[in-house]
Amino acid sequence: MKKLSWSIEINAPREKVWDTMLGDETYRVWTTAFNPGSYYIGSWGEGEEIKFLGPDPEGNGEGGMIARVITNKKYEKVAVEHFGLIQNGQVDITSDKIKEWTPAVEAYTFSDKNGGTLVEVELDMPDEFATMFDEMWPKALASLKELAEK
């Protein structure tokens, strides 16, 4: 398991960046870098369960991940702990495959910088997916920046 991180400066206030990153409509846009058609079901409230979903790239219905929000300090930090996968609508939280990489924490931190917002992302990731996410996250953050700066 690796801890990966990325960051980007966005010329917009933290509140706007936060709302753009976590709002349903705009979330669907910036997460296209990971999987076109991505969305979430659930709440960003602390202690709440949230499902990150989208079409399975291999054409096997819908898939994604299931997580619990472990931190939500509005306009400052939000973190989720992934604890399972969803494939074809079935939740897997007990298989050996899942236990190899869970729990995995994904955290977003928002801070003031140069009159705008610095967004920092940290993510626990199995080694085998590190290169893929190192390519996807910068694209996703560039999309978030474009949306938030409009």
Secondary structure, DSSP 8 states (H G I E B T S, - for coil): -EEEEEEEEESS-HHHHHHHHHSHHHHHHHGGGT-TT-EEEE--STT-EEEEEEE-TTSSSEEEEEEEEEEEETTTEEEEEEEEEEETTEEESSSHHHHTT-SEEEEEEEEEETTEEEEEEEEEE-GGGHHHHHHHHHHHHHHHHHHHT-
